[in-house]
C-alpha cells in the first residue's frame, strides 16, 4: 500500500471487468518473495520504484470454486518515492489512479481488500476470507 506524505492511499483502477479500484499488487512469481512481488508489481503497474515496508496484513483467501487452492494475500506498507517520480499507469492492467483518504479508499476498494485494511489501528493483521462465488 503506497501512501503519500498526507497519509492518502494510492489506488488504481483495473482495466478488465469488473473495473474496480485496487492497490498495486499481483501474483508472486516462482522463486519470488511476497515483498519482492509487491515491489515488482508496483513498478509494473505504476512506474514507481518503492521499497516494501512493514507488513500490514496477511489474509488467507479460501478458494471460490471446488478443487482450487486457497491463497495468501500480503499487504505491505510503502512510502511514495521522493518528489519527481511520476505515476504512469501501465494501460494494460491499470488505466487510472488517485490518492484517496483511507476512509474513501475503503469505500472504493474491493470488499476483500478493504477488509484487510480496515483495522482501526495500523497494526499487522491475519484474517481468513471466503469470497463470494461468481455464479451465485
Secondary structure as the mmCIF struct_conf table of DSSP 4:
data_model
#
loop_
_struct_conf.conf_type_id
_struct_conf.id
_struct_conf.beg_label_comp_id
_struct_conf.beg_label_asym_id
_struct_conf.beg_label_seq_id
_struct_conf.end_label_comp_id
_struct_conf.end_label_asym_id
_struct_conf.end_label_seq_id
STRN STRN1 UNK A 2 UNK A 3
TURN_TY1_P TURN_TY1_P1 UNK A 5 UNK A 6
BEND BEND1 UNK A 7 UNK A 7
HELX_LH_PP_P HELX_LH_PP_P1 UNK A 8 UNK A 8
STRN STRN2 UNK A 9 UNK A 14
BEND BEND2 UNK A 15 UNK A 18
STRN STRN3 UNK A 21 UNK A 22
BEND BEND3 UNK A 24 UNK A 24
HELX_LH_PP_P HELX_LH_PP_P2 UNK A 27 UNK A 29
TURN_TY1_P TURN_TY1_P2 UNK A 30 UNK A 31
HELX_RH_AL_P HELX_RH_AL_P1 UNK A 34 UNK A 46
BEND BEND4 UNK A 54 UNK A 54
STRN STRN4 UNK A 55 UNK A 62
BEND BEND5 UNK A 64 UNK A 65
TURN_TY1_P TURN_TY1_P3 UNK A 66 UNK A 67
HELX_LH_PP_P HELX_LH_PP_P3 UNK A 68 UNK A 70
STRN STRN5 UNK A 71 UNK A 76
STRN STRN6 UNK A 78 UNK A 79
HELX_LH_PP_P HELX_LH_PP_P4 UNK A 80 UNK A 81
BEND BEND6 UNK A 82 UNK A 82
TURN_TY1_P TURN_TY1_P4 UNK A 83 UNK A 84
HELX_LH_PP_P HELX_LH_PP_P5 UNK A 85 UNK A 87
BEND BEND7 UNK A 91 UNK A 93
STRN STRN7 UNK A 94 UNK A 100
HELX_RH_AL_P HELX_RH_AL_P2 UNK A 102 UNK A 108
STRN STRN8 UNK A 109 UNK A 109
HELX_RH_AL_P HELX_RH_AL_P3 UNK A 111 UNK A 117
BEND BEND8 UNK A 120 UNK A 122
STRN STRN9 UNK A 125 UNK A 130
HELX_LH_PP_P HELX_LH_PP_P6 UNK A 131 UNK A 133
TURN_TY1_P TURN_TY1_P5 UNK A 134 UNK A 135
#
